[in-house]
Structures are given as C-alpha cells and as structure tokens.
C-alpha cells in the first residue's frame, strides 16, 4: 500500500489533474503536430482493421470529453458530493469498464 501512496503523492506534486483540466481541446485538435500523427494512428488501425484499438481509442476520447462535461463539474459543489449526479457518472464508468473488458479480454482481433 505504500507504493500507491507514493504514486498519489507524485501525481499530486506534478499537478497532473490541473494540467488535464486546463487542456485546450480546440487548440489540440487544430494543432498539426498533434493532428497529423493522430490521423495517421487512426488510419493505420483502420487499414489493419484492428477494431479493438479503435474502440478503446474512442472510449478514452469519450471519457476524456465526459470528464470535462457539466455533469462532472457539478458532481462536487462546495465540498459536498451531489447524490443526484453519482448514479449517471457511475453508470458511465461501469459502461466504459464493461466495454473495455469486452474488447480487451473477451473479444480478440
């Protein structure tokens, strides 16, 4: 358990959550230094017909977009968890976990 504390401390000290919150999505997807390799990655996996990788990539992008949605921003207000928002967020998490387990472990390319 001591290693998990060290990992959490490292993430907190490097301000990783703040960096994720401050990402300029529009700027990222209009930047050719990101967009060209990303399109090449997607095109390569379409060519290879590796559906698992494409679905997991779409799942990660979808969860990233969902994490910046108003639903997630209003989850904790003034230090109090909003119980009306917990069930939809947990549902999205369970659905994402189910899709990931299916495509990574049950279905193979």
Steps between C-alpha positions, in 0.01 A plus 500: 500500500797730549573504127148627422549788743825588325327495161215721624750743655697510173186575297391768747846663505525514121152660471384244243126550578537877450678445171217276375242762603681777314541321165386708205307237304425722203864605482614139533287371215596789271873461570663316208775361729228303680246455223724345233636218721153444648341466155787273394440285809127473426561438128756228573260319729220530243737349244596219739131462593587486869158581638611447860754783483255733326228434757736546796630825343143626453418394857795694642411810297135470603588470869735796468221709347253377766742592778481864387122504470271703727386171659849443640555865593187501716578167668661669801364840605653681798671180611175300504428211266178547303319168531278568200811501278665187641282240327546635143876539552525150648292368210738652247794352691345152514408517131853609404652227716269240343591610147872498584483152657304367204737634236823431690430157648192336349516601134826467313613641166 
